[in-house]
């Protein structure tokens, strides 16, 4: 293998590592339109995941309880931090989650709509 080719391959591998290290992860809260049910989740693609909730795919909790509105999210570059935060929020009571949502989104509107 030529040294130029080895450098190109090495550079591409390094770029791939950087992209992986710079990936963004989201912890988010979905609610039904009446704001009576909350769902806490984690994803690396918030737009795709919200669309899945809105289209009721896959079937499950958010489909059953019609949690189609994004009311809160936060981001991090660490998957470990995202998972830890998701677990933390899931342990919180409703009042504490409501307080977090109200601080971030006082009107408790669907943050995924184009009227941001």
N, C-alpha and C positions, 0 to 999 in steps of 0.2 A: 504494500500500500504506500502510495506517495505521501510525503509529509504534508502536502497541500490538502489532500483528501482527508488525511487523519485530522488536520486542523479543522476542516469544515465539519466533519462528524462530531468532533469534540465540542465545537462551538454550538452545534444544534442540540447536542445532549445538554449542554449548560443552559441554553435558552429554555429547553423543556423543564429543567429543574427550577429555573427562575419563575416560569409561568405557574408551575405547581405550587411554589412557595408563595406566590402572590395571589392565589385564588381567593375569592371572597365567599364567605359563608354567611347565611342569614338565619337569625332566630326571629320568628314572626308569630303574630297572633291573628287568627281569623275569628269572625263572629257571624252570627246569623243577622238578618236585617233588623230584627226586633231587639238585638243586643242582649239576649237572654242566655246565650251559650257561647263559650270561648273554646278555641282550640289552639294549642301551642305546638309549633313545629320548627324544624330546622331543614335547611336546603342550601345547595350551592347555586341554585338558579331560581331566584325569587319570582321572576316574571312567569316562568314555566310552571312553577308550583302553584302560584295563585290561579293561573288559568285552569290547572287541573282541578282545583277546588271549585272554581266557578262552573266548570262543566261536569261536576260530580263524577270525576274519573281520577282515581279508582273509587269503587264503592267502599264505604267505611263510615267512620264517625262523622266527618264533615259533610258527607252526603246525607246521612241519616238526619243530622241536625241542621242542615242547610247553611253551614258556615261558609259563606261565599264572599264576605267582605274582609279585606285586609285592614285591620285597625291599628296595628303596631308592627314595627320591625326594627331590628338593629343588625349591624354587620360587623364582621371581624375577618381577619385573614387566617385565623387559626381554627381548624376543624375541631380540635379538642376544646377550645374555649366555647365554641358554638354549642357543642353537645352538652358541656357542663352547664352553660347558661340555660339551655332548653330544660334540662333536668331541674335546675333551680326554680325556674318559672312554673313548671308543672307542679311543684310541691307547694307553691304559694296558694293562699286562699283567694277567693273571688275579689274581696275588697282590695287586697294588695295589687292584684292584676289590674283592676279597674283604675286604681290610683296611677299605676305606671302608664296605662293607656291614656288617661286624662292629661298627664303631664306632657306626653308626646303628641297627642292628637285630641285637643280639648273639645272639638266638635264631634268627636268619635265618628268621623266620616270614613267612607271606604277610600283608602289611600291608593287603591289600584285604578281608580277611575281617571279619565283624562281631565277632569275638572280640578286638578291639583292646583 
